[in-house]
């Protein structure tokens, strides 16, 4: 058997600190059930179900045909940088310069490089929970210490100024702020950002990694506000990270960017020059077309997400024992399932954790969701509404039935 071949592989110490992006018990169970021929309604997906708009695909094809198939500058083609500067101007009214822009293979890679460029062993990175699963491991991979700050229902699961003040130590290097948040969908208002800014002004050594990848998937009528725009005096301490994956349904193109302090951006670019040299030239051409071309796709897709959100919230809120947070942006619903803990399944198992709830929904409803423990806040589960409305409504009916069967 191939699995028995002896390996002399010895992982570096840093490898032992991290795990692959969550391959949970539920994910393994989804694969098992699907392999056994069972139909599973999958609400775990973290990417838009829409196709990349045609004008973006055509821009990529044109780039290939025009011979734009070579290395580009490490900080992207001049065309892409201009498009990024234009997008930041349009969404936040901020004027950045060329030297303040870094690009990479997705927002994820840019965040990783930003941490690699700045975090020394023992440096602390504040991560409000619930958080995107990758932050703590990205900090650990770079030998930093993730410091998880629990938020509360009263603040809509958003970090407050008091919590920030209490969490900062003389080792704090970064605060990671993700608005709209994955998995909460919470958006920080300008007043809430200003309250955080007031704390940050007292702690000049702390920088803010503002992950704004979902900023344009907002149900408030305007893009989620950025700390960099709300507190212009802190602009050089805020690294704005964004990309085209979510807004333009371009997850597979792998193109993200950051805007911030030119010295930090220079460091990110140095690391980029020694890792991938530059993101794909073709994806850069596509991303430029996405950012500075017609914006109809956003105008069309955001109302669709909003309708699905409303249907999902209404359906789940009607289930005794479930309390969905109403997201202001992104395409996830974070559902409080505390009332289900301690209930018993028809086959006699007592639900002791959100992982148990997730497995019950999978086995008895055929619905795949992700347990809150993956996001650092339990007992919750996350559903994605980046899938068609029929799947969402069928899944919620099935969830209601499986919850109704608990005793
Ligand atoms: N930040 C958050 C909060 C995300 O949910 C994701 C994607 N799951 C990313 C960053 C990274 O997106 P990408 O690398 O595709 O730009």
Boltz pocket constraint, residues with backbone or C-beta under 6 A from the ligand:
constraints:
  - pocket:
      binder: B
      contacts: [[A, 46], [A, 105], [A, 106], [A, 107], [A, 108], [A, 109], [A, 132], [A, 178], [A, 180], [A, 181], [A, 182], [A, 211], [A, 213], [A, 242], [A, 243], [A, 244], [A, 245], [A, 251], [A, 254], [A, 255], [A, 256]]
      max_distance: 6.0
